[in-house]
Amino acid sequence: MLPLIPVNPYLADLVKKYLSALDSGEVEEANAKMEKVNDYLLEDGGLVIIYKVKSTVVDTFYVATFDDGDDEVIWGVGDTFEGALATAEREWKHYNPDDTPDENPFSEALEHVQS
């Protein structure tokens, strides 16, 4: 089972911006559209998925998740596709310090992007 990771500061900031915009009357309704832009089937199983989020309140951002077949968990968020993967790679290393680079699903996905 994957560890629960703390709330990403980037996501926390997005929620604050949504609530602030709604409270101030800046917007009547805050909407976001989330679409899958890519996924990477990993050699050892599992799937890294990248989503693009467009919003009426905040700038477009990307989310990187890992799906082990049972659960899909957000590991990274960033302003760019690669930024979300890099954040996810770093978070995975932090919460799985004994894993080798080959065991980090986001390292494998980044290799695909950079090749």
Biotite code that builds the C-alpha atoms (Angstrom):
import biotite.structure as struc

atoms = struc.array([
    struc.Atom([0.000, 0.000, 0.000], chain_id="A", res_id=1, res_name="MET", atom_name="CA", element="C"),
    struc.Atom([1.260, 3.460, -0.873], chain_id="A", res_id=2, res_name="LEU", atom_name="CA", element="C"),
    struc.Atom([1.838, 5.971, 1.930], chain_id="A", res_id=3, res_name="PRO", atom_name="CA", element="C"),
    struc.Atom([-0.506, 8.891, 2.268], chain_id="A", res_id=4, res_name="LEU", atom_name="CA", element="C"),
    struc.Atom([1.398, 12.001, 1.322], chain_id="A", res_id=5, res_name="ILE", atom_name="CA", element="C"),
    struc.Atom([0.731, 15.364, 2.937], chain_id="A", res_id=6, res_name="PRO", atom_name="CA", element="C"),
    struc.Atom([-1.239, 17.982, 1.073], chain_id="A", res_id=7, res_name="VAL", atom_name="CA", element="C"),
    struc.Atom([0.924, 19.458, -1.637], chain_id="A", res_id=8, res_name="ASN", atom_name="CA", element="C"),
    struc.Atom([1.422, 23.203, -0.986], chain_id="A", res_id=9, res_name="PRO", atom_name="CA", element="C"),
    struc.Atom([0.622, 23.916, -4.641], chain_id="A", res_id=10, res_name="TYR", atom_name="CA", element="C"),
    struc.Atom([-2.764, 22.176, -4.337], chain_id="A", res_id=11, res_name="LEU", atom_name="CA", element="C"),
    struc.Atom([-3.458, 23.889, -1.006], chain_id="A", res_id=12, res_name="ALA", atom_name="CA", element="C"),
    struc.Atom([-2.766, 27.262, -2.661], chain_id="A", res_id=13, res_name="ASP", atom_name="CA", element="C"),
    struc.Atom([-5.188, 26.408, -5.491], chain_id="A", res_id=14, res_name="LEU", atom_name="CA", element="C"),
    struc.Atom([-7.977, 25.619, -3.031], chain_id="A", res_id=15, res_name="VAL", atom_name="CA", element="C"),
    struc.Atom([-7.340, 28.929, -1.226], chain_id="A", res_id=16, res_name="LYS", atom_name="CA", element="C"),
    struc.Atom([-7.526, 30.832, -4.535], chain_id="A", res_id=17, res_name="LYS", atom_name="CA", element="C"),
    struc.Atom([-10.826, 29.143, -5.435], chain_id="A", res_id=18, res_name="TYR", atom_name="CA", element="C"),
    struc.Atom([-12.366, 29.915, -2.058], chain_id="A", res_id=19, res_name="LEU", atom_name="CA", element="C"),
    struc.Atom([-11.075, 33.496, -2.090], chain_id="A", res_id=20, res_name="SER", atom_name="CA", element="C"),
    struc.Atom([-12.443, 34.134, -5.589], chain_id="A", res_id=21, res_name="ALA", atom_name="CA", element="C"),
    struc.Atom([-15.841, 32.764, -4.620], chain_id="A", res_id=22, res_name="LEU", atom_name="CA", element="C"),
    struc.Atom([-15.953, 34.691, -1.322], chain_id="A", res_id=23, res_name="ASP", atom_name="CA", element="C"),
    struc.Atom([-14.940, 37.996, -2.920], chain_id="A", res_id=24, res_name="SER", atom_name="CA", element="C"),
    struc.Atom([-17.550, 37.731, -5.658], chain_id="A", res_id=25, res_name="GLY", atom_name="CA", element="C"),
    struc.Atom([-14.726, 37.839, -8.215], chain_id="A", res_id=26, res_name="GLU", atom_name="CA", element="C"),
    struc.Atom([-16.420, 34.903, -9.900], chain_id="A", res_id=27, res_name="VAL", atom_name="CA", element="C"),
    struc.Atom([-19.876, 33.478, -9.396], chain_id="A", res_id=28, res_name="GLU", atom_name="CA", element="C"),
    struc.Atom([-18.747, 29.943, -9.944], chain_id="A", res_id=29, res_name="GLU", atom_name="CA", element="C"),
    struc.Atom([-15.300, 28.382, -10.022], chain_id="A", res_id=30, res_name="ALA", atom_name="CA", element="C"),
    struc.Atom([-14.916, 25.654, -12.607], chain_id="A", res_id=31, res_name="ASN", atom_name="CA", element="C"),
    struc.Atom([-12.080, 23.390, -13.643], chain_id="A", res_id=32, res_name="ALA", atom_name="CA", element="C"),
    struc.Atom([-11.680, 20.896, -16.453], chain_id="A", res_id=33, res_name="LYS", atom_name="CA", element="C"),
    struc.Atom([-9.290, 17.999, -15.993], chain_id="A", res_id=34, res_name="MET", atom_name="CA", element="C"),
    struc.Atom([-8.132, 15.935, -18.945], chain_id="A", res_id=35, res_name="GLU", atom_name="CA", element="C"),
    struc.Atom([-5.656, 13.097, -19.240], chain_id="A", res_id=36, res_name="LYS", atom_name="CA", element="C"),
    struc.Atom([-2.828, 14.171, -21.534], chain_id="A", res_id=37, res_name="VAL", atom_name="CA", element="C"),
    struc.Atom([-0.545, 11.150, -21.312], chain_id="A", res_id=38, res_name="ASN", atom_name="CA", element="C"),
    struc.Atom([0.155, 7.933, -19.488], chain_id="A", res_id=39, res_name="ASP", atom_name="CA", element="C"),
    struc.Atom([3.128, 5.614, -19.168], chain_id="A", res_id=40, res_name="TYR", atom_name="CA", element="C"),
    struc.Atom([2.733, 1.886, -18.630], chain_id="A", res_id=41, res_name="LEU", atom_name="CA", element="C"),
    struc.Atom([5.695, 0.891, -16.484], chain_id="A", res_id=42, res_name="LEU", atom_name="CA", element="C"),
    struc.Atom([7.889, -2.136, -17.128], chain_id="A", res_id=43, res_name="GLU", atom_name="CA", element="C"),
    struc.Atom([7.307, -3.549, -13.624], chain_id="A", res_id=44, res_name="ASP", atom_name="CA", element="C"),
    struc.Atom([3.581, -2.789, -13.620], chain_id="A", res_id=45, res_name="GLY", atom_name="CA", element="C"),
    struc.Atom([1.635, 0.272, -12.658], chain_id="A", res_id=46, res_name="GLY", atom_name="CA", element="C"),
    struc.Atom([0.799, 3.377, -14.593], chain_id="A", res_id=47, res_name="LEU", atom_name="CA", element="C"),
    struc.Atom([1.974, 6.992, -14.381], chain_id="A", res_id=48, res_name="VAL", atom_name="CA", element="C"),
    struc.Atom([-0.756, 9.361, -15.566], chain_id="A", res_id=49, res_name="ILE", atom_name="CA", element="C"),
    struc.Atom([-0.446, 13.074, -16.373], chain_id="A", res_id=50, res_name="ILE", atom_name="CA", element="C"),
    struc.Atom([-3.510, 15.323, -16.236], chain_id="A", res_id=51, res_name="TYR", atom_name="CA", element="C"),
    struc.Atom([-3.883, 18.904, -17.450], chain_id="A", res_id=52, res_name="LYS", atom_name="CA", element="C"),
    struc.Atom([-6.182, 21.095, -15.352], chain_id="A", res_id=53, res_name="VAL", atom_name="CA", element="C"),
    struc.Atom([-7.724, 24.250, -16.835], chain_id="A", res_id=54, res_name="LYS", atom_name="CA", element="C"),
    struc.Atom([-9.553, 26.540, -14.473], chain_id="A", res_id=55, res_name="SER", atom_name="CA", element="C"),
    struc.Atom([-11.631, 29.712, -14.392], chain_id="A", res_id=56, res_name="THR", atom_name="CA", element="C"),
    struc.Atom([-9.700, 30.963, -11.357], chain_id="A", res_id=57, res_name="VAL", atom_name="CA", element="C"),
    struc.Atom([-6.063, 29.850, -11.591], chain_id="A", res_id=58, res_name="VAL", atom_name="CA", element="C"),
    struc.Atom([-3.563, 29.259, -14.381], chain_id="A", res_id=59, res_name="ASP", atom_name="CA", element="C"),
    struc.Atom([-3.413, 25.894, -16.118], chain_id="A", res_id=60, res_name="THR", atom_name="CA", element="C"),
    struc.Atom([-1.415, 23.277, -14.223], chain_id="A", res_id=61, res_name="PHE", atom_name="CA", element="C"),
    struc.Atom([-0.514, 19.596, -14.472], chain_id="A", res_id=62, res_name="TYR", atom_name="CA", element="C"),
    struc.Atom([-0.918, 16.686, -12.052], chain_id="A", res_id=63, res_name="VAL", atom_name="CA", element="C"),
    struc.Atom([1.193, 13.497, -12.023], chain_id="A", res_id=64, res_name="ALA", atom_name="CA", element="C"),
    struc.Atom([-0.309, 10.380, -10.463], chain_id="A", res_id=65, res_name="THR", atom_name="CA", element="C"),
    struc.Atom([0.699, 6.764, -9.934], chain_id="A", res_id=66, res_name="PHE", atom_name="CA", element="C"),
    struc.Atom([-1.847, 3.965, -10.302], chain_id="A", res_id=67, res_name="ASP", atom_name="CA", element="C"),
    struc.Atom([-0.755, 0.598, -8.901], chain_id="A", res_id=68, res_name="ASP", atom_name="CA", element="C"),
    struc.Atom([-3.908, -1.149, -10.113], chain_id="A", res_id=69, res_name="GLY", atom_name="CA", element="C"),
    struc.Atom([-5.727, -0.636, -6.809], chain_id="A", res_id=70, res_name="ASP", atom_name="CA", element="C"),
    struc.Atom([-5.327, 3.079, -6.078], chain_id="A", res_id=71, res_name="ASP", atom_name="CA", element="C"),
    struc.Atom([-4.400, 6.196, -8.022], chain_id="A", res_id=72, res_name="GLU", atom_name="CA", element="C"),
    struc.Atom([-2.471, 8.728, -5.927], chain_id="A", res_id=73, res_name="VAL", atom_name="CA", element="C"),
    struc.Atom([-1.366, 12.278, -6.759], chain_id="A", res_id=74, res_name="ILE", atom_name="CA", element="C"),
    struc.Atom([2.401, 12.605, -6.297], chain_id="A", res_id=75, res_name="TRP", atom_name="CA", element="C"),
    struc.Atom([3.249, 15.805, -8.156], chain_id="A", res_id=76, res_name="GLY", atom_name="CA", element="C"),
    struc.Atom([1.832, 19.086, -9.378], chain_id="A", res_id=77, res_name="VAL", atom_name="CA", element="C"),
    struc.Atom([3.493, 21.689, -11.560], chain_id="A", res_id=78, res_name="GLY", atom_name="CA", element="C"),
    struc.Atom([3.101, 24.501, -14.043], chain_id="A", res_id=79, res_name="ASP", atom_name="CA", element="C"),
    struc.Atom([4.343, 22.216, -16.822], chain_id="A", res_id=80, res_name="THR", atom_name="CA", element="C"),
    struc.Atom([4.027, 18.558, -17.776], chain_id="A", res_id=81, res_name="PHE", atom_name="CA", element="C"),
    struc.Atom([7.696, 17.960, -16.945], chain_id="A", res_id=82, res_name="GLU", atom_name="CA", element="C"),
    struc.Atom([7.442, 19.993, -13.744], chain_id="A", res_id=83, res_name="GLY", atom_name="CA", element="C"),
    struc.Atom([4.660, 17.770, -12.419], chain_id="A", res_id=84, res_name="ALA", atom_name="CA", element="C"),
    struc.Atom([6.731, 14.650, -13.197], chain_id="A", res_id=85, res_name="LEU", atom_name="CA", element="C"),
    struc.Atom([9.854, 16.135, -11.585], chain_id="A", res_id=86, res_name="ALA", atom_name="CA", element="C"),
    struc.Atom([7.921, 17.035, -8.428], chain_id="A", res_id=87, res_name="THR", atom_name="CA", element="C"),
    struc.Atom([6.419, 13.548, -8.310], chain_id="A", res_id=88, res_name="ALA", atom_name="CA", element="C"),
    struc.Atom([9.873, 11.971, -8.754], chain_id="A", res_id=89, res_name="GLU", atom_name="CA", element="C"),
    struc.Atom([11.224, 14.044, -5.862], chain_id="A", res_id=90, res_name="ARG", atom_name="CA", element="C"),
    struc.Atom([8.249, 13.228, -3.608], chain_id="A", res_id=91, res_name="GLU", atom_name="CA", element="C"),
    struc.Atom([8.573, 9.500, -4.374], chain_id="A", res_id=92, res_name="TRP", atom_name="CA", element="C"),
    struc.Atom([12.268, 9.638, -3.391], chain_id="A", res_id=93, res_name="LYS", atom_name="CA", element="C"),
    struc.Atom([11.358, 11.420, -0.163], chain_id="A", res_id=94, res_name="HIS", atom_name="CA", element="C"),
    struc.Atom([8.704, 8.885, 0.907], chain_id="A", res_id=95, res_name="TYR", atom_name="CA", element="C"),
    struc.Atom([10.543, 5.824, -0.445], chain_id="A", res_id=96, res_name="ASN", atom_name="CA", element="C"),
    struc.Atom([14.200, 6.534, 0.434], chain_id="A", res_id=97, res_name="PRO", atom_name="CA", element="C"),
    struc.Atom([15.239, 2.871, 0.128], chain_id="A", res_id=98, res_name="ASP", atom_name="CA", element="C"),
    struc.Atom([14.027, 2.584, -3.470], chain_id="A", res_id=99, res_name="ASP", atom_name="CA", element="C"),
    struc.Atom([16.637, 2.601, -6.205], chain_id="A", res_id=100, res_name="THR", atom_name="CA", element="C"),
    struc.Atom([16.139, 5.039, -9.116], chain_id="A", res_id=101, res_name="PRO", atom_name="CA", element="C"),
    struc.Atom([14.869, 2.087, -11.167], chain_id="A", res_id=102, res_name="ASP", atom_name="CA", element="C"),
    struc.Atom([12.059, 1.595, -8.638], chain_id="A", res_id=103, res_name="GLU", atom_name="CA", element="C"),
    struc.Atom([10.820, 5.188, -8.933], chain_id="A", res_id=104, res_name="ASN", atom_name="CA", element="C"),
    struc.Atom([7.959, 5.152, -11.460], chain_id="A", res_id=105, res_name="PRO", atom_name="CA", element="C"),
    struc.Atom([8.330, 8.859, -12.152], chain_id="A", res_id=106, res_name="PHE", atom_name="CA", element="C"),
    struc.Atom([12.020, 8.475, -13.045], chain_id="A", res_id=107, res_name="SER", atom_name="CA", element="C"),
    struc.Atom([11.004, 5.972, -15.699], chain_id="A", res_id=108, res_name="GLU", atom_name="CA", element="C"),
    struc.Atom([8.277, 8.298, -17.009], chain_id="A", res_id=109, res_name="ALA", atom_name="CA", element="C"),
    struc.Atom([10.705, 11.243, -17.118], chain_id="A", res_id=110, res_name="LEU", atom_name="CA", element="C"),
    struc.Atom([13.109, 9.137, -19.184], chain_id="A", res_id=111, res_name="GLU", atom_name="CA", element="C"),
    struc.Atom([10.315, 8.614, -21.743], chain_id="A", res_id=112, res_name="HIS", atom_name="CA", element="C"),
    struc.Atom([9.619, 12.358, -21.870], chain_id="A", res_id=113, res_name="VAL", atom_name="CA", element="C"),
    struc.Atom([13.263, 13.327, -22.224], chain_id="A", res_id=114, res_name="GLN", atom_name="CA", element="C"),
    struc.Atom([14.065, 10.784, -24.953], chain_id="A", res_id=115, res_name="SER", atom_name="CA", element="C"),
])
